[in-house]
């Protein structure tokens, strides 16, 4: 049984999110939560929320509930961060010019499966 969870429009660059996502891909859910808890990146907090949501959905909401003791058997099957819409702003510069500021956003997707 699988659980797919998405967090959309996270105001963080997908490049920064991907460096954290790459660390947890393929690991067990319990190990991934422990890794995310002690990572110094801001993206780790957002990814941890998504991962915990996927775990909760698989344990409590799906048709075939599994016990809390079996929660340690959950595995991160897929984890990726896609680019969301970009907010375009401009920074005034000398001689009436304007330089662009791109405020990027991400869509985080995590798929958990029981082993």
PyMOL commands that set and color helices and strands:
alter all, ss='L'
color gray80, all
select helices_A, chain A and resi 14-24+29-37+42-61+69-73+94-96
alter helices_A, ss='H'
color red, helices_A
select strands_A, chain A and resi 2-10+74-83+87-92+98-103+106-114
alter strands_A, ss='S'
color yellow, strands_A
deselect
rebuild
show_as cartoon
